[in-house]
Amino acid sequence: LVLSSAITENRSLWNPNITACKIEAEVEVNFTTSSLGTKYTILLYECEKCDIIPYFAKCEYDCRRHKGTLTTCVQNHSNG
């Protein structure tokens, strides 16, 4: 368990499954967290990409970034 935790934390078996949507002037970023992560930084740039930087105890602020692509999402309007 210690070895698998270290591998997940350091070389990232963690897969955040990033989805990022632009809806008009807003961006919604969703991802799966890791049980080892204590905080995350999300960077948005070039109006089409995002990076998620996890904070794990072993790599602190130098953990591997995970990249996502922003897509334009259609907002459903209900007639009610």
Secondary structure, DSSP 4 states (H G I P E B T S, - for coil): -HHHHHHHHHH-------EEEEETTEEEEE----TT-SEEEEEEETTTEEEEEEEBTTTBTTPPPEEEEEEE-PPP----
